[in-house]
């Protein structure tokens, strides 16, 4: 198939709100509130990502505000208590940052967010320099593609390529992202592949495949 799959670069936010390692606790909170984000990349030099400071990192200060820990709990939660006593991004941030490359696929970014339990990923180049930020909502942008756009891509890149002789007997309908394939084909062994390729088109919610073998094929 010739259509290039969507990558992180296609959906990421290029305008990045970030802080420097010496940013104060209040500066970080203010930036989060102003820009309505839950985490901020921490940059040094000309834009190299050295960590990420999140709401979870900041809330440790509130958690331990009036809670005195015993010796065993202090040892067990050493990193958390250290952050609770800090007021600069360099001490508050989580490092190394969980990042993703611009050319990464959307499923890879989604899996990374899920396994590392983060809502946003700094997007960096090979040198670790910030290129943008991708969030959960960014990954959902592909589902805003119109039904007509999805239908055109499936006709062109799936139906026409797999069934060049049967394409005029195949109907592609898309309703709210759900694809329905109906009609007759000369080679039924290609039907599972057609369903799989249609499902892989960015923005498709589901596929209902009702292709059958043409009579006398």
C-alpha positions as CSV (number, residue, x, y, z in Angstrom):
1,X,0.0,0.0,0.0
2,X,1.3,3.4,-0.9
3,X,-0.5,5.5,1.7
4,X,1.9,6.4,4.5
5,X,0.6,5.5,8.0
6,X,0.1,8.4,10.3
7,X,3.0,9.1,12.6
8,X,3.5,11.1,15.8
9,X,4.8,14.0,13.7
10,X,1.4,14.2,12.0
11,X,-0.6,14.7,15.2
12,X,1.8,16.2,17.8
13,X,1.5,19.7,19.1
14,X,4.5,21.7,17.9
15,X,4.1,24.6,20.3
16,X,5.7,23.3,23.4
17,X,5.2,24.7,26.9
18,X,8.2,23.7,29.0
19,X,10.3,24.8,31.9
20,X,13.9,25.0,32.8
21,X,15.6,23.0,35.5
22,X,15.7,26.0,37.8
23,X,12.0,26.8,37.5
24,X,10.4,27.2,40.9
25,X,7.5,25.1,42.2
26,X,5.1,28.1,41.9
27,X,6.3,28.8,38.3
28,X,5.6,25.2,37.3
29,X,2.1,25.3,38.9
30,X,1.3,28.6,37.2
31,X,2.4,27.3,33.8
32,X,0.3,24.2,34.2
33,X,-2.8,26.3,35.1
34,X,-2.3,28.9,32.4
35,X,-1.8,26.3,29.6
36,X,-4.2,23.7,31.0
37,X,-1.6,20.9,30.9
38,X,-0.9,18.1,33.4
39,X,2.9,17.8,32.7
40,X,5.7,19.9,31.4
41,X,9.0,18.8,29.7
42,X,12.1,20.1,31.5
43,X,14.6,21.5,29.0
44,X,18.3,22.5,29.3
45,X,20.6,24.1,26.8
46,X,18.9,24.8,23.5
47,X,16.1,22.4,24.0
48,X,17.4,19.0,25.2
49,X,14.8,17.1,27.3
50,X,16.2,16.1,30.7
51,X,13.0,15.2,32.5
52,X,9.3,15.8,32.9
53,X,7.5,17.3,35.8
54,X,3.9,16.3,36.3
55,X,1.0,17.0,38.6
56,X,1.8,13.7,40.4
57,X,5.3,15.0,41.1
58,X,3.9,18.3,42.6
59,X,1.2,16.7,44.6
60,X,3.8,14.9,46.7
61,X,4.4,18.2,48.5
62,X,0.7,18.3,49.5
63,X,0.6,14.6,50.4
64,X,3.5,15.0,52.9
65,X,2.5,18.5,54.0
66,X,1.1,17.4,57.4
67,X,2.1,13.8,57.4
68,X,5.1,12.6,59.4
69,X,6.6,9.4,58.2
70,X,8.2,6.7,60.2
71,X,11.8,5.6,59.5
72,X,10.7,2.5,57.5
73,X,8.3,4.5,55.3
74,X,10.9,7.2,54.8
75,X,13.4,4.6,53.5
76,X,10.7,3.0,51.3
77,X,9.5,6.2,49.8
78,X,12.9,8.0,49.7
79,X,12.4,9.5,46.2
80,X,8.9,10.7,47.0
81,X,9.9,12.4,50.2
82,X,12.9,14.0,48.5
83,X,10.5,15.5,45.9
84,X,8.1,16.7,48.6
85,X,11.0,18.7,50.1
86,X,12.1,20.3,46.8
87,X,11.0,23.4,45.1
88,X,12.8,23.4,41.8
89,X,12.1,21.5,38.6
90,X,15.5,19.7,38.6
91,X,14.6,18.0,41.9
92,X,10.8,17.6,41.2
93,X,11.0,16.1,37.7
94,X,10.9,12.5,36.7
95,X,14.1,11.5,34.9
96,X,14.9,10.1,32.4
97,X,11.9,11.4,30.6
98,X,9.7,8.9,28.7
99,X,9.9,10.3,25.1
100,X,9.0,9.2,21.6
101,X,10.4,10.0,18.2
102,X,8.5,11.9,15.5
103,X,8.5,9.0,13.1
104,X,7.0,6.6,15.7
105,X,3.6,5.1,14.8
106,X,0.5,6.2,16.7
107,X,-0.1,2.6,18.1
108,X,3.5,2.7,19.5
109,X,2.9,6.0,21.2
110,X,-0.4,4.8,22.6
111,X,1.3,1.6,24.0
112,X,4.1,3.7,25.5
113,X,1.6,6.0,27.3
114,X,-0.4,3.0,28.5
115,X,2.6,0.9,29.8
116,X,4.3,3.9,31.4
117,X,1.1,5.4,32.7
118,X,1.6,8.9,31.3
119,X,-0.8,11.2,29.5
120,X,1.7,13.2,27.4
121,X,5.0,12.4,25.7
122,X,7.8,14.8,24.7
123,X,8.7,14.2,21.1
124,X,12.4,14.3,20.5
125,X,14.9,13.9,17.7
126,X,17.9,11.6,17.7
127,X,19.8,14.0,19.8
128,X,17.1,14.3,22.5
129,X,16.1,17.8,21.3
130,X,12.4,18.7,21.7
131,X,10.3,18.7,18.6
132,X,6.8,18.8,20.1
133,X,4.5,17.0,22.5
134,X,1.9,14.3,21.9
135,X,-1.0,13.7,24.2
136,X,-3.8,11.2,24.4
137,X,-6.1,13.7,22.7
138,X,-3.6,14.1,19.9
139,X,-3.7,10.4,19.2
140,X,-7.5,10.5,18.8
141,X,-7.3,13.2,16.1
142,X,-7.2,10.5,13.4
143,X,-10.8,9.6,14.3
144,X,-11.9,13.0,13.2
145,X,-11.3,12.0,9.6
146,X,-14.5,12.2,7.6
147,X,-16.4,9.1,6.4
148,X,-15.9,10.2,2.8
149,X,-12.1,10.4,3.3
150,X,-12.0,7.0,4.8
151,X,-14.1,5.5,2.1
152,X,-12.0,7.0,-0.6
153,X,-8.8,5.6,0.9
154,X,-10.2,2.1,1.3
155,X,-11.5,2.1,-2.3
156,X,-8.1,3.3,-3.6
157,X,-5.7,1.4,-1.4
158,X,-7.5,-1.7,-0.4
159,X,-10.3,-2.6,-2.9
160,X,-8.7,-1.4,-6.1
161,X,-5.3,-3.0,-5.3
162,X,-6.6,-6.4,-4.0
163,X,-9.5,-6.8,-6.4
164,X,-8.7,-4.9,-9.6
165,X,-11.2,-7.1,-11.6
166,X,-14.0,-7.1,-9.1
167,X,-13.7,-3.5,-7.8
168,X,-16.9,-2.4,-9.6
169,X,-18.9,-5.0,-7.8
170,X,-17.7,-4.0,-4.3
171,X,-19.4,-1.3,-2.3
172,X,-17.5,0.6,0.5
173,X,-19.8,2.3,3.0
174,X,-18.5,4.2,6.0
175,X,-20.8,5.5,8.8
176,X,-19.3,7.2,11.8
177,X,-16.0,5.5,11.1
178,X,-17.5,2.0,10.8
179,X,-16.6,0.5,7.4
180,X,-18.9,-2.0,5.7
181,X,-17.6,-3.9,2.7
182,X,-20.2,-5.7,0.5
183,X,-20.1,-7.3,-2.9
184,X,-18.6,-10.2,-4.8
185,X,-15.0,-11.1,-5.5
186,X,-13.2,-13.6,-7.7
187,X,-10.7,-14.7,-5.0
188,X,-12.2,-15.3,-1.6
189,X,-8.8,-16.0,-0.1
190,X,-8.1,-12.3,-0.2
191,X,-11.2,-11.3,1.9
192,X,-9.5,-11.7,5.3
193,X,-6.6,-9.5,4.1
194,X,-9.0,-6.9,2.8
195,X,-10.7,-6.7,6.2
196,X,-7.4,-6.5,8.0
197,X,-6.1,-3.7,5.7
198,X,-9.3,-1.8,6.0
199,X,-9.2,-2.0,9.8
200,X,-5.6,-0.7,9.7
201,X,-6.6,2.6,8.0
202,X,-6.1,5.4,10.4
203,X,-9.4,6.6,11.7
204,X,-11.4,3.5,11.1
205,X,-13.4,2.5,14.2
206,X,-14.5,-1.0,13.0
207,X,-15.0,-3.1,9.9
208,X,-17.9,-5.3,8.9
209,X,-16.9,-7.4,6.0
210,X,-19.6,-9.2,3.9
211,X,-17.6,-9.9,0.7
212,X,-18.5,-13.2,-1.0
213,X,-17.2,-15.3,-3.8
214,X,-18.7,-14.4,-7.1
215,X,-21.0,-17.1,-8.6
216,X,-19.1,-19.0,-11.2
217,X,-15.7,-17.6,-10.2
